[in-house]
């Protein structure tokens, strides 16, 4: 029934796409054809209101994954997971309600939940509490052997709550530390929580600062409140700290000042002789949780290689978005996610079609993976990376597509985290003959490389690439492209207005998808594996997996 419904919807969308092409001829030189037309058709379906914003655990999920699996099947791709096109992803939804945070000792204050701090837990329990947990300022909360850095050196934090800074020591340091202003994974907030748990801390609280975080305190207040989805764990996340949270810079400054730490706390924590500081205060906090268990799904298909079928090239894109939520000014409450990320799913479907149409079949296997719950914390890709269907040390590369621009072809491309691995060099080699430029992050301090699904593959050592079309519009110039990107980010990103339109120019999306296809063809014909560049925090993981 689902596949029948989606097939009808696809046909309708195709007709709508054709009508759209006729109208577009007044603003574009040529209609969308080939990959561009295929991408347009898929976006029209995936961003249709009938899919209810593609939120996990809803009827929208059922329709979305049925459509993707149906398209894989029509292309002749084999089910990718032991005879199935689906990989179950068990999730738990935790809604944590925090009481005020009470600090006693050198500093005595009650901080307001949602105002001065936010706190939650991953532990799957009805309630928990910190009672008089000693507070420790642990600098950046980083243990990075390759940089000779250990903020936890000689420190026992069992039963204690650590206060740590966002980003890493290199940001605005004025000297060469870590990667300078380019955030390493050690600067990402998720790492801070992971490392504190490894150290055995009872709680971990990150000090928010706008510039090193790359977003304001209001983002923390909005993003870290309400229900959160996590992957289910056998130990019910009991290996994580009891409490994970953030504290405002103002509240943190008062707390640290009572322990004699004043002025530029980043400079203080950056000193070579820095040692963690006991704050001579304790923290008490109670959380009550509401738990909900369910399963979402990744969608996976494979084109088996002719010579080395055990070696895989993995294309990824997340299929999910935010579902039905708060209405906008126009009364629209469906978060369709046409750009984010119907465009990415459409692109990998178009790439799959190109591979299946090849006369000379791929020597290595090509795997297409549409993952769930990216918007909830990259959960679908994390689940695959920790429960891989195909061995990670035989996975040649991960090629990820997330949110392609709809303003046509460009003469440049953007690699998120440029400089991390050898895949950058492949892209440069493919674009150079056409005179196209390849650029990196415009704001490298924001840690964009750690914010989409490719990161979870990098985290387990697989060389991962996140490629986007750039801003230099071939038709209208760079200023136009930048203006379009700015408008999307400010007005449509994660809003109901990110929806399918006949005015979309999908040729730039096709340009990027075709580049990713050509990269896959190149990798599939090789016998070597791309690696990580010297200085990448993921190099040691890959080297170990490959027996180096």
N, C-alpha and C positions, 0 to 999 in steps of 0.2 A: 504493500500500500504506500509506504513512504517513497519508494523508488518511482512508483507510478506517478505520484503527486509531483515529485520533483522533475520528472521528465516533462510533464505538461508545463510546469513552471519554466523550465529551461527553454522550451519552444516559444513560449510567450515572450521570454526575455530576449531571445534571439531576434524575434520580430521587432521588439522595441528597440534593440540595438541597431537594427538595419534602418529603422525610421530615424533614429538619432543621427546616423551617418549622413543621411540626406540633408538634415538641417544644419549639420556642422560644416558643410562645404563653403559657407560664407565666411568662416573664421579660420579654416585650415586649408592647406594646399591640396591635400589628398585625403580620401577617406581611410579609416582604419581597415587594413587587410591582414591576412595571415595571422601571426601571433597577436597583433594588436586587436583584431576582430575577436579572436578567441578569448583574450583577456577581458574585453568589453562584455562579452556574453556571460562569462563566469561571474564578473562583478555584479552585473544586473541581477543575477540569481541570488548570489550570496548576500547582497545588501538589500534584498527585497524585504518589505515589512513582514511578509509571511514567515520569515525566519526569526522574527522577534528579537533581533539584536544578537543572536548566536551566543547566548549565555549558557555556560555549563549547567547541567541539571534541569534544563527546561525542554519544552517541546521544540524550541529553536535548535537545541543541540541535536535532537533526533533527526530533524529535517536536514540540518547542515551536514552531519557526518554521512547520512544516507546519500546526499547529493555527491559528495566528494568520492565516496566509495564507488558509487555508480559510474562516475566519470573515469575512475581508474579502471574499472571493469570494462567499460566501453573501449578503452584504449588497448585492451589486451594485457594489461599489467597483472601479474600474479598477486594474490593476497600476500601481504608481507609478514604476517605473524602466524606461522604454523596453520595455514589454510584459512586464516581470517584476515579481513581488511582492518580489523580493530584491535587495539591494545587497551585493555581496561586500565584506568588510572584511578585508584581509590583515594578519595579526598575526605578530609574532615573540615567542617566549617566551625570555627571557634569565635564566639562573640564574648569578649571580655569586658566586664564592667569594673572599673577601678575606683576605689575610694581615694580620698585625699592621701598624699604621700607625706608622712610625718618624719621630720628629721630632728634628732635630739643630740645634744653634745656641744661642741664648739660652735656649731650653728644650730639654732632651734627655730624651726619654721614648718608651717603646714602648706604644702604646695597643692594648687587646685588642678584636678584632673581635667585635661582638655584645654587648660589655660597655661599653666606653668610646665606641665609635663604630659606625656602620653605613655601608657604602659599596657602591655598585653603579655600573653604567654602562648607557647606552642604546646605546652603540656596538656594532654587530654584528660583533664580532671575537672570536677565540678567547681572546686574552689581551691585556692592556695593563698599563702601569706608569707611575707618576709617579716620577721620580728627582730627588731634591733640588730639588723645586719650591718656590720662595720663598713663604712664607706672608704674606698681607696681611689685616688686619682692615678690611673695607669697610663697617662700620656695619650698616645695615639692607639694604644691597645694592640700593638703590632709585634708579631714575631716573624722576622724576615731574615733567615740565615744568609741568603745571598747578598744582602745589604749590610750584614753585620749589625742587625738591629733586633733588640729584644726588650720590649717594655715590661715584660713579666719576669725578667731575670732576678732570681733570688727571692721571688715573691710568692707567698702562699695565699691564694685568694679563696680557699674553700670556706663556704659559709658567708663570704663577704660580697659586697656589691661594688663593681668597678665603674668608675666614671671615666669615659674616654672621649677623645676628640674625633670629629668627622674628618674624612680625607686622610692623606698620609703626610709624613714629614716633609716631602718634597715640595708641596704646594706653597708657592710664594715664599720659598725659603731664602732666596737671594744667594744660594749656593747649590752646587749639584748634589742633591739628595734624591734617592729613588729615581723616579723618571721626571723630576722637576715638576712643572705645572701639569703634566699629563698624569692623571690619576692611575695608580696601579690598583690591583684588586685589594691590596692591603688598606686602601682608603675607602673601600665600599662598605656601607653600613652593614650589609649582610655578613661580611667577613668579621666585623667587630663582634657580632653576636656569636658566630661560630668559634672564634678564638677564645672568647670569654668562657664558653661552654667547655672547650678543650682544657682550659686551665682550672675548671671546677668551680667557677664563681657561682654564687647563688643568684645574683642579678647583674645586669649590665645596662647602663644608661649612657646614651650618646649625647654629647653637648652639641646642640645645633648652632651653626654659624652660617649665615646666608651665602657668603661668597664661596667658601670651600665646599659647601653642600650643593651649591648651584641652584638652590630654590629656597624660598622664604619659609618662615615658621608656620604660616597658614597651610602650606602644603603638607607639612607633618601633621598638623591638627586634623586635616581632612583625610589624608591617606591612611593614617594609623588609628582611625576610630572605626567603630562598627565591626561587622563580621569580616573575618579573614579566612581564606581557604589555605590549607596546608596538605601536603601529601601525608597519608596515613603511614605511621611507622609501627613496627612490631613492638617497640618499647614505649609507644604512645608519647614519644618526644621527651621521655624522662631524662634523656641524655643532654637536653638543652637546659639553659638557665631557667630558673623559676620565673623570672621576670625579664622581659626585654623592653626597652623603652627609650625615650628621648626627653631631654630637658632643655628649656629655653636658655639662650645664652645669658640673659639677665639673671635668671634664677641660679644658674651654674656659677656665675661670677661672684654672687653673694656667698655661695657655699664655699667656693675655693678661697675667697678672701678671708673667711673666718679661720682658715688653716694657714694663712700667710702667703698664699699664692695670688699675686696681683699683677696687673698690667697685661702684657701680651702673653696669654697662656700657651699659645702655639710656639712662640720663641722659647718659653720656659721648658716645654716638653721636647723641644728639638735639640737641647743641649746634649753634647756627647756624654756627659757624666750624669744624665738624667736618671733618677731613681724614683720609682713609684712612691707616692706620698699618702700616708695614713691621714685621713681628714679629721680624725678624732670626733667623728659624729657617726650616728647610726641611722638606718632608715627602716621604717615599718610601712608595709603596704599590703592591702588585701585585694584579691581579685575573685570575682564570681564569673563562671563561664557557662555559656549555653553551647552545647555540642550537637552537631548534625553530621551524620555520615552518609556518603553516597559515592557513586562512581561516575566519572566522565570517561571520555575516550579519545585516544590518538587514532588517526587513520593512516594506515601504512600499506604501501604497495611496492613491488619490486620488479625490475627488468633484469633477468639473470644474465650474467656475463658469460661470454663464450669460452674464454681462456682461463680467467681467474675469478670464478663466481663467488669465491669466499672473500674477495676483497671488494669493498663497497664504497661508493661515493654517495653521500647522503644529502639530499635537498630537503630543507625544512621551511615551513611557514606556519604561523599560528592561525587557527580558524576562528577563535573565540573573540567576543567583544563583551559589552556591558549589559546587553539585554534591554529590558524596559525599565526606565527609571524616571527621574524628575523631569517634567516637561520643560521645554525651553520657552522663549518668549512667543513663539509661534504655536505653542501647544503640542509640539512633537515630543513624544516620550520614548520613541524607539531609537536606540543607539545602534545604527546599522553598520557602522565601521566599514565604509566602502574603501577608503584608503587604508585604514588600520583595522583589519588586515585582509579584507577580501581581495585586495590587489596582490598580496603576496601569495595567497592560495591560488588565485587565478594564474599567476606567473608560473608557479611550479606545475600546474596542470598543463600550461602551454609548453613548458620545457619537456614534460613527459610525452606530449604528443610528438614533439620533434624527435625525441629519442626512439620512440616506437616506429617512426616513419623512416629511420635510417636504413639504407640498403646494407651497409656494413655494420653489423651489430656490435655493441660495446663489448670489449674484452673483460672489463670489470663490471660487477653488478651495479646498477643504479637504483637507489632506494628513494622513494618519495614519502615524506612524513609530514602530515598536517597535525600539529599538536594543539592540545587544549590548554586552557587556563594560563595563557601567557599574561593576560591582564591581571591575574591574581597573584603573580609572582613567579612567572616562568615555570609553572608546575608540570605541565605536560612534557616539556623537554627535559626537565630535571628527572622525571620518572623514567623516561626512556634512557637517559644517560646513566642512571643507576640500575636500570633493569633492561639492558640492551638486548634487542632481538638479534643483532649481528655484532660479533666481537669488536670491541673498540680498537684493539691493536691491529685489526684488519680493516678499520674504517679509514679510508685514505684522507677524506676531508669532509667537513660539514659546510654546505653552501646555503646560507639563510637569506630569505627575502622577507622584509617587513616594512610596509608602508611606502609604496612607490608613488612619486608625484604624478599628477595628471595634467601637466601643462605641455606635454609634447617632448620631442627629442632634445637632447642636450649634448654639448661638446665636452662635458666633463662628467666624472663619476666620483662618488664619495665612498670611501672605505672606513667604516667605523673601527677605530682602533688601529689605523694604518701604522705599520711598523712592527706588528706583533709576529707575523709568520710569513712563510714563503709564498702564500697564496696572493699576497699583494703583488709580487713580482710577475706572477702569471697574468694578473689583470693588466698590469702596465704593459707587458709584452703584447697582449691582445689588442690593446687600445692604441698603442703607439703608431702603427701603420696608418691609422685613420686620423691621426693628429689630435686625438682626444686626451684630455688631462685627467689625472687621477689624484684626488686630494684626500686629506685626512679630516679629522674632527675640527670644526671651527672653535669648539669649546672643549679642549681635551681634558680640562680639569673636572668636567661633569661626570666622567666615568661612563660614557655612553656604551663602551664595549661590554659593560657588565649588565646592560639593561634589556637585552633581547635574547631570544632562544639560543643563538649561537654560543652564548657564554657558557651554558651548561655543558656543551661539548668541549669547549676550551678547558673548562674546569677539570675534566677527566683526561685531558691531554690531546684530544683530537683537534688538529689545525682547523680553525673555523673562520669563515668569512661572512661579513654582513655588508652587502653592497647596495648602494642606492644610486638613482640617477641624480646628477648634480644640479646646479642652478643656472648654468650657462645655456639658456634656451637658444637653439639654433635658429629658430624663426624670429624671436623677439628680443634676444639679448639677455645678458646676465641680470640687469636690474629688474627686468620683468620676472625672471625666474626667482630671484630673491624675494620679490614682493609677493609672489604667489605662495612661496614657502612660508613667509612670515604670516600671511593671511590665514593659511591653514593652521599653523601652530597657535595663533592667537584666537581664532574664531571657530575652528571646526574640530581640532584635536580633542578626542574624547567627549564630543558633543553630538547631539542628535543630528546636527547639520552635516556630519560626515556621511553623506549618502550618495547613492548613484545618481548621476545626471547625464543626460544625453550630450551635454556640452563637454564632457570629459574627453581629453585627448590622450588616448592610451598608447600612442606610438612610442612615447618615452618609456613607458612600462615595458613594452615589447623589446625596446632597445636594450634595456637592462636584463630582461629575461633571456634574450638571445646571447648576451655576453656571458651570462651564467651557464647557458647551455654549451657554448663554445669552450668555456673553462672545463666543464664536465667532460666533454669530448676529449680534450687534451689530457686530462688526468686519467681517463679511462684507457687511453692507449699507452700509458707509461708503465714501467715496472718499478719505479722508485716511489717514495712517499715524500710529500712536502713536510717540512719541519717548522719548528719555532725558531725565531731569531734569538741571538744571544741577548740576554737581559730580560727576556720574557719570563714572567712568573710561572708560565705553563710548560716551559721547556723540560724541566727536570721530570715532570710527571710523564710526558711523552717518551722521553729517553728511557725511563725505567720500563715503561710498558713495551717498548720496542727492543728491550734487552741491550741497550747501549751503555 
